[in-house]
Amino acid sequence: MLNLRKARTTLRRDERGNTGIVFAFALVPVILLVGGAIDVGNVYTHQQRLQAAGDAAVLAANTMGEATEDQRTTIALKSFQANVTDTPALANLVPEITASGTTVSLKATTQIPTPFLSMMQLSSMTIHTNTRADAEVIDTSTTPGKICMLALDPNHSDGIHIQGTNQIRYPNCWAHTNSTMGTAINAAGNSGATAVGKGHCAVGGASVTTQYSPAVKTGCQHVPDPFAAVSAYHASQAYQANFALPSATGTCIGNNMNLKKGTFTLSPGRYCGGLELQAHAKVTLNPGIYIIDSGRLLVQSGSWIQGNNVVFYFTGPNARLELIGGGVINLQGRHSGSSYAGFLFIAHANANTNGKSNIQGGGIMNIEGMLYMPRQTIEVSGNGHVNANAKYFGMIAKNFYFRGNGEFHMNVHGSSSVVPDVMPTMPVEKRRNPYLNM
């Protein structure tokens, strides 16, 4: 009995476990304090990321000069998603975006879990952003003027290419390419090829130094095909011109016609298999529409051809143009009041699709009017002066490739030309200076 009493007394007096108990109780607020700080820090970090993503999105959407409101909304959403994709708590957040006039706004709200503070019945904290960007719109164009060379293909690495010692001259008009590639406008080597015009513009980039004058502008607006209701480069629909194309039907005037060593007069109509002029052929064209059906129009060196108020229409496989200098070429497009007024060469998108037509310099070559070949590369080569005295000449094609050592001239419409001007005008470029409106 004495031992039991002694044991109870000893137990009552023993304080060795009290320190652990006190420490355990004291540790709870420390854990809450440190854990709460971690939770709050995590929430703050996510708030900063959310705010930064929102700000970047509205600024990006309000930068492009000519984007529609729907396009701005899409740009803002993509920018926002790109900036939060590596943050799991924000990756699936869908913001509310509004674009109206010069304003783009974005709202987003979400909950960030707080595991430590959940011990105090605070399982999450709310973060949000409500940001807005306005923009000052500045017209940066200075009478942009006419386009005399338009490359339509958005995916060609050589939208406009020069090489050799070729000299391309269009002092009163613009060269423009819709290519979005980094080499949309380029030059091969430093061998002396130059392009001098009123301006050069690429939707994509340029890999050039001093070969183009003035300096190439990049990030330009897309210029739609002015003669197509459905572009030749539409992803899902077949090409459709916005004017009635000539009808390649009826009797063929000639089949694989080849003229040489003589004097000839030709009439409008359908030339099946093409029309070729060999050396010493002297040909006069009566006014009208010449349909080159599934073949080439070849004007060989040493031949002679002239025609006023004419248009050549190319359709079908291998339908293409080959003008080779070294003789005399005087061709004038359709006059005002005539069908296809302004045009000299027209190709359907099915004509030699993704092939090329060629203009080689040399001799006397004066071509007046407009060349429109939406799915063909126009290659200009050879030597001599091409079109130095033409009153009006412009080209719209898939892309342009200049090589050789001659001079090639394009000109805006002159008042003395009986061929009307049908070339498009450079779009008015507007630059937005976006700023956050807090």
VENWOCOR-V490102 format. One record per backbone hydrogen bond with DSSP energy under -1.0 kcal/mol. CO is the residue of the C=O (numbers start at 0). NH is the residue of the N-H. If there is no record, write none. Layout:
BEGIN
[[CO & NH] [CO & NH]]
END
This chain:
BEGIN
[[0 & 4] [1 & 5] [2 & 6] [3 & 7] [4 & 8] [5 & 9] [6 & 10] [7 & 11] [8 & 12] [9 & 13] [16 & 20] [17 & 21] [18 & 22] [19 & 23] [20 & 24] [21 & 25] [22 & 26] [26 & 30] [27 & 31] [28 & 32] [29 & 33] [30 & 34] [31 & 35] [32 & 36] [33 & 37] [34 & 38] [35 & 39] [36 & 40] [37 & 41] [38 & 42] [39 & 43] [40 & 44] [41 & 45] [42 & 46] [43 & 47] [44 & 48] [45 & 49] [46 & 50] [47 & 51] [48 & 52] [49 & 53] [50 & 54] [51 & 55] [52 & 56] [53 & 57] [54 & 58] [55 & 59] [56 & 60] [59 & 62] [62 & 431] [67 & 71] [68 & 72] [69 & 73] [70 & 74] [71 & 75] [72 & 76] [73 & 77] [74 & 78] [75 & 79] [76 & 80] [77 & 81] [78 & 82] [80 & 84] [83 & 86] [86 & 89] [86 & 90] [89 & 92] [95 & 106] [97 & 104] [99 & 102] [102 & 99] [103 & 132] [104 & 97] [105 & 130] [106 & 95] [107 & 128] [109 & 126] [111 & 124] [113 & 117] [115 & 118] [116 & 119] [116 & 121] [117 & 120] [122 & 113] [124 & 111] [126 & 109] [128 & 107] [130 & 105] [131 & 436] [132 & 103] [133 & 434] [135 & 432] [137 & 430] [144 & 425] [145 & 173] [147 & 394] [148 & 175] [149 & 396] [150 & 177] [153 & 179] [158 & 399] [159 & 185] [160 & 401] [161 & 187] [162 & 165] [165 & 193] [166 & 407] [167 & 195] [168 & 409] [169 & 172] [169 & 197] [172 & 197] [173 & 147] [173 & 148] [174 & 200] [175 & 150] [176 & 202] [178 & 203] [180 & 183] [180 & 204] [183 & 159] [184 & 206] [185 & 161] [193 & 167] [194 & 212] [195 & 169] [198 & 174] [199 & 216] [200 & 176] [201 & 219] [203 & 218] [204 & 184] [210 & 194] [212 & 196] [216 & 201] [224 & 227] [226 & 241] [229 & 239] [230 & 233] [239 & 228] [239 & 229] [246 & 248] [253 & 271] [256 & 275] [258 & 277] [261 & 281] [263 & 283] [265 & 285] [268 & 290] [269 & 252] [269 & 253] [270 & 273] [270 & 292] [271 & 255] [273 & 256] [274 & 297] [275 & 258] [276 & 299] [277 & 280] [278 & 260] [279 & 261] [280 & 303] [281 & 263] [282 & 305] [283 & 265] [287 & 310] [288 & 268] [289 & 312] [290 & 270] [291 & 314] [292 & 272] [294 & 319] [295 & 274] [296 & 321] [297 & 276] [298 & 323] [299 & 302] [301 & 279] [302 & 327] [303 & 282] [304 & 329] [305 & 284] [306 & 331] [308 & 287] [310 & 289] [311 & 345] [312 & 291] [313 & 347] [314 & 293] [315 & 318] [315 & 351] [319 & 296] [320 & 357] [321 & 298] [322 & 359] [326 & 363] [327 & 304] [328 & 365] [329 & 306] [330 & 367] [331 & 309] [333 & 341] [334 & 337] [337 & 340] [339 & 342] [342 & 333] [343 & 311] [344 & 371] [345 & 313] [347 & 350] [351 & 354] [354 & 376] [356 & 378] [357 & 322] [358 & 380] [359 & 324] [363 & 328] [364 & 386] [365 & 330] [367 & 332] [368 & 393] [369 & 343] [369 & 344] [370 & 395] [371 & 346] [372 & 375] [374 & 353] [375 & 397] [376 & 356] [377 & 400] [378 & 358] [379 & 402] [380 & 360] [381 & 404] [383 & 406] [385 & 408] [386 & 389] [391 & 368] [392 & 410] [393 & 370] [394 & 149] [395 & 372] [396 & 151] [397 & 152] [398 & 377] [399 & 160] [400 & 379] [403 & 164] [405 & 166] [406 & 385] [407 & 168] [410 & 392] [413 & 416] [417 & 335] [423 & 146] [428 & 139] [430 & 137] [432 & 135] [434 & 133]]
END
